[in-house]
């Protein structure tokens, strides 16, 4: 099952300011989240129910 990953306008602006190499690396990681939104090492964000952080 694939999920849809939404990227905020603020995040899009930040990504556009990066080098193309960095954008490519981060873009692949974001695409991977569509297949597995909770990969090994994910942690819930304290005080934000239903939200997780991924390094």
Backbone torsions as a table, in degrees:
resi	resn	phi	psi	omega
1	UNK	NA	131.0	176.7
2	UNK	-103.5	144.9	178.1
3	UNK	-106.2	167.4	176.8
4	UNK	-104.3	129.9	178.9
5	UNK	-103.5	121.8	178.7
6	UNK	-101.9	136.4	-179.6
7	UNK	-116.8	125.5	-177.8
8	UNK	-66.6	161.7	178.7
9	UNK	-61.8	-37.8	178.1
10	UNK	-62.7	-44.0	179.3
11	UNK	-65.9	-38.4	178.2
12	UNK	-61.8	-41.6	178.1
13	UNK	-63.5	-42.2	179.0
14	UNK	-62.9	-46.6	-179.5
15	UNK	-60.9	-37.2	-179.4
16	UNK	-68.2	-19.5	179.8
17	UNK	-84.2	-9.3	-178.2
18	UNK	-83.8	165.2	174.8
19	UNK	-68.8	159.1	-178.2
20	UNK	-63.1	-33.9	178.3
21	UNK	-63.9	-47.0	179.3
22	UNK	-63.9	-42.2	178.0
23	UNK	-59.6	-39.6	179.5
24	UNK	-64.1	-44.6	180.0
25	UNK	-63.8	-49.2	-178.9
26	UNK	-66.5	-39.2	179.2
27	UNK	-60.4	-41.7	177.6
28	UNK	-64.5	-40.1	178.4
29	UNK	-64.4	-41.0	177.9
30	UNK	-64.8	-42.9	177.6
31	UNK	-61.0	-36.6	178.3
32	UNK	-61.9	-30.4	180.0
33	UNK	-64.6	-25.2	178.7
34	UNK	-65.5	-31.0	178.9
35	UNK	-88.1	-31.8	-178.6
36	UNK	-145.1	90.3	-174.7
37	UNK	-72.0	-11.3	179.0
38	UNK	-130.7	72.4	-179.1
39	UNK	-70.7	170.0	179.1
40	UNK	-52.6	131.8	176.9
41	UNK	95.4	0.7	179.1
42	UNK	-71.8	151.8	-179.1
43	UNK	-138.6	142.3	175.6
44	UNK	-66.6	145.7	176.9
45	UNK	-84.0	125.2	-178.7
46	UNK	-64.1	131.6	178.5
47	UNK	82.7	2.2	-179.9
48	UNK	-131.8	85.6	-176.6
49	UNK	-58.9	129.5	177.7
50	UNK	86.8	2.8	179.5
51	UNK	-114.7	145.5	-176.6
52	UNK	-132.7	155.6	174.3
53	UNK	-114.4	147.3	-179.9
54	UNK	-133.5	131.7	177.9
55	UNK	-91.3	NA	NA
